[in-house]
Amino acid sequence: MPSSDDRSAERERERPIESTDPQTNPLQDGPSPARAGRDAGPGILVFNTSLQVLHRNQEAVELSRRIQQAETGTVSGDVLPRVVTDLCHKIRRDLQLRIDAGNWGQFQVRRSIGTPQELVVLNGIGLPDRGGWQRSRILIMMKEVGPLG
């Protein structure tokens, strides 16, 4: 029978990741920046192990909007696209397992979304910290490798 901690962790994994900080909100009001295309730098998202957004650059904001539009047909609230959320949860689980095992090496998990003609690659990097679980980080780099939107 799962313990209360196991059930709590399961609920945490299924909860959408939201940003309440206006500096990192992907749906902030204002003019839309130039399209983050293949020539733009990568979108960068940084999370703590509670899956709070610590940093998000403008390229990540734009790609998140466009991925969410492609996934759902709409852009709603300040919730990140499902593919990003799922990747964060996967890396978070792997981070916990590695830290528990004393494995302090960085690791990468890659996902892609779209078609070969409209592809965004997500590189997720788990950054364990010897200072403990709370100091570890998750880095997601998003890069468009084909036209999207």
Secondary structure, 3 states (H helix, E strand, C coil): CCCHHHHHHHHHHHCCCECCCCCCCCCCCCCCCCCCCCCCCCEEEEEECCCCEEEECHHHHHHHHHHHHHHHCCCCCCECCHHHHHHHHHHHHHHHHHHHCCCCCCEEEEEEEEECCEEEEEEEEEECCCCCHHHCEEEEEEEECCCCC
